[in-house]
Amino acid sequence: MSSEAASPISYCQFAPEHPIHGPYHDCEYGFPVRDDRVLFERLILGINQAGLSWLTILKKREGFRRAYSQFDIDAVAAYDEADRARLLADPGIIRNRLKVNAAIENAGQIVRLRQAHGSFAAWLDAQHPLAKPEWVKRFKRTFKFTGGEITGEFLISTGYLPGAHDENCPYTQRWRQSPSWMRVTDQARPD
């Protein structure tokens, strides 16, 4: 056994051959997202992944879709106490009160962001470009249950920050075609 610590295996090294990680890595991870439902889905999945494996979340993805009205932001924002109870009893998702509450509260926040900016994607664009520490501060002020890891992974997975794919990954060229983090904008970034 070597005295050197083993370097961690990257997602690009193990995901492509995996039956569940592979399709996510090959077709979604790190590619720019413009659809508000997909952005909301990634936010909810990221929040629910906290303390768990990404494989667990991907296996429950269809359960999340059913439970959270196919990630219809307006529908989730209107959830009431009966919906909270339904979600906390649903074995198809992660039944954690803080995470359920964050999903509902964040849906309401996205509704407000859409009213002010036209879409969740437009709000993200209005913040861009920011370095990860600034993104984390912005997300903590704007959303519930979004610390550094959750925010960073959300932004990497949706193309707003670099780091999704290794240089030698066959998907790197496709990934680099138009990620948000490569765009430079002169737009003002409102608080």
VMD Tcl script that draws the C-alpha trace (Angstrom):
set ca {
  {0.00 0.00 0.00}
  {1.32 3.42 -0.97}
  {1.77 6.11 1.65}
  {0.26 8.65 -0.75}
  {-3.43 9.30 -0.50}
  {-5.34 7.94 -3.44}
  {-6.72 10.63 -5.71}
  {-10.50 10.70 -5.84}
  {-12.18 9.18 -8.86}
  {-13.99 11.81 -10.84}
  {-17.59 11.52 -12.00}
  {-16.34 11.28 -15.59}
  {-14.25 8.22 -14.74}
  {-17.02 6.04 -13.31}
  {-20.36 7.49 -14.45}
  {-20.35 6.76 -18.21}
  {-20.48 2.98 -17.73}
  {-22.96 3.07 -14.84}
  {-26.61 2.27 -15.71}
  {-28.00 5.17 -13.64}
  {-25.16 7.69 -13.43}
  {-24.26 7.21 -17.11}
  {-27.32 8.78 -18.75}
  {-27.24 11.72 -16.31}
  {-23.51 12.30 -16.90}
  {-23.73 11.89 -20.67}
  {-26.85 13.95 -21.37}
  {-27.45 16.37 -18.50}
  {-24.59 17.04 -16.10}
  {-22.99 20.42 -16.70}
  {-24.91 21.23 -19.86}
  {-26.62 24.62 -19.91}
  {-30.21 24.62 -18.65}
  {-32.75 27.27 -19.62}
  {-36.00 25.56 -18.63}
  {-37.25 26.77 -15.23}
  {-38.77 23.39 -14.38}
  {-35.44 21.67 -14.98}
  {-33.62 24.30 -12.95}
  {-36.13 23.84 -10.12}
  {-35.75 20.07 -10.36}
  {-31.95 20.31 -10.09}
  {-32.28 22.62 -7.09}
  {-34.69 20.25 -5.33}
  {-32.60 17.18 -6.14}
  {-29.46 18.95 -4.92}
  {-31.09 19.97 -1.67}
  {-32.31 16.42 -1.12}
  {-28.89 14.96 -1.87}
  {-27.39 16.68 1.19}
  {-26.08 13.91 3.43}
  {-26.94 11.20 0.90}
  {-25.43 9.75 -2.26}
  {-26.26 11.13 -5.68}
  {-27.16 7.57 -6.72}
  {-29.90 7.52 -4.08}
  {-31.34 10.73 -5.51}
  {-31.16 9.57 -9.12}
  {-32.94 6.34 -8.17}
  {-35.73 8.39 -6.56}
  {-35.92 10.95 -9.37}
  {-39.23 9.71 -10.75}
  {-40.64 9.69 -7.24}
  {-39.62 13.33 -6.85}
  {-41.27 14.19 -10.17}
  {-44.55 12.59 -9.11}
  {-44.46 14.01 -5.60}
  {-43.61 17.56 -6.68}
  {-46.14 17.94 -9.51}
  {-43.57 17.31 -12.27}
  {-41.64 20.26 -10.78}
  {-44.38 22.72 -11.70}
  {-43.11 25.73 -9.76}
  {-46.51 27.42 -9.35}
  {-48.12 24.20 -8.15}
  {-45.38 23.53 -5.58}
  {-45.45 27.15 -4.37}
  {-49.16 26.70 -3.63}
  {-48.68 23.54 -1.55}
  {-50.41 23.62 1.82}
  {-50.14 21.65 5.05}
  {-51.92 18.66 3.51}
  {-49.30 18.61 0.75}
  {-46.51 18.81 3.32}
  {-48.01 15.84 5.16}
  {-48.37 13.93 1.87}
  {-44.71 14.57 1.00}
  {-43.49 13.56 4.46}
  {-45.37 10.26 4.09}
  {-44.15 9.53 0.52}
  {-41.54 6.72 0.46}
  {-40.66 7.66 -3.13}
  {-38.77 10.76 -1.99}
  {-36.56 11.87 0.90}
  {-38.92 12.45 3.81}
  {-37.12 15.21 5.62}
  {-39.18 18.11 6.93}
  {-36.44 20.72 6.36}
  {-35.95 19.59 2.76}
  {-39.70 19.44 2.05}
  {-40.18 22.91 3.52}
  {-37.23 24.23 1.51}
  {-38.72 22.88 -1.74}
  {-42.03 24.63 -1.12}
  {-40.47 27.89 0.11}
  {-37.97 27.94 -2.76}
  {-40.78 27.42 -5.28}
  {-42.45 30.52 -3.84}
  {-39.18 32.43 -4.11}
  {-38.78 31.37 -7.75}
  {-42.32 32.61 -8.45}
  {-41.24 36.01 -7.09}
  {-38.00 35.93 -9.11}
  {-39.97 35.17 -12.28}
  {-42.23 38.14 -11.59}
  {-39.21 40.41 -11.30}
  {-36.97 38.87 -14.01}
  {-39.27 36.91 -16.32}
  {-37.82 33.50 -15.42}
  {-35.57 31.70 -12.96}
  {-33.01 31.36 -15.76}
  {-33.14 35.12 -16.39}
  {-32.50 35.75 -12.67}
  {-29.48 33.42 -12.81}
  {-28.26 35.23 -15.94}
  {-28.66 38.60 -14.20}
  {-26.28 37.41 -11.45}
  {-23.69 36.08 -13.87}
  {-20.72 36.09 -13.87}
  {-20.02 35.49 -10.22}
  {-17.31 33.41 -8.54}
  {-18.54 30.51 -6.41}
  {-18.23 32.35 -3.06}
  {-20.42 35.19 -4.37}
  {-22.93 32.71 -5.81}
  {-23.11 30.97 -2.43}
  {-23.79 34.27 -0.64}
  {-26.49 35.15 -3.19}
  {-28.16 31.73 -2.89}
  {-28.08 31.82 0.92}
  {-29.82 35.21 0.83}
  {-32.35 34.04 -1.75}
  {-33.14 30.37 -1.05}
  {-33.57 27.97 1.87}
  {-31.24 25.02 2.53}
  {-28.57 26.14 0.04}
  {-25.09 26.04 1.49}
  {-21.82 25.96 -0.41}
  {-21.96 22.36 -1.61}
  {-25.58 22.48 -2.73}
  {-25.15 25.83 -4.48}
  {-21.88 24.84 -6.14}
  {-23.22 21.53 -7.41}
  {-26.43 23.15 -8.66}
  {-24.42 25.75 -10.61}
  {-21.97 23.20 -12.00}
  {-24.75 20.81 -13.00}
  {-26.66 23.54 -14.85}
  {-23.66 25.08 -16.62}
  {-23.29 28.24 -14.54}
  {-19.92 27.21 -13.10}
  {-17.13 25.15 -14.67}
  {-16.00 21.79 -13.37}
  {-18.57 19.28 -14.57}
  {-16.34 17.25 -16.89}
  {-12.69 16.21 -16.96}
  {-10.50 17.40 -19.84}
  {-10.29 13.86 -21.26}
  {-14.01 13.13 -20.91}
  {-15.62 12.48 -24.31}
  {-18.39 14.91 -23.36}
  {-16.07 17.85 -22.68}
  {-16.32 19.31 -26.19}
  {-20.13 19.14 -26.18}
  {-20.18 20.55 -22.65}
  {-18.03 23.51 -23.68}
  {-20.20 24.52 -26.64}
  {-22.20 27.13 -24.74}
  {-22.01 26.93 -20.95}
  {-23.11 30.01 -19.10}
  {-19.82 30.28 -17.25}
  {-17.99 30.95 -20.53}
  {-20.23 33.91 -21.40}
  {-19.24 37.39 -20.33}
  {-22.03 39.83 -19.65}
  {-22.13 43.50 -18.83}
  {-25.56 43.21 -17.20}
  {-25.92 44.75 -13.78}
  {-26.33 42.18 -11.07}
  {-29.18 43.31 -8.81}
  {-29.32 42.15 -5.22}
}
mol new
graphics top color blue
foreach p $ca { graphics top sphere $p radius 0.5 }
foreach p [lrange $ca 0 end-1] q [lrange $ca 1 end] { graphics top cylinder $p $q radius 0.2 }
display resetview
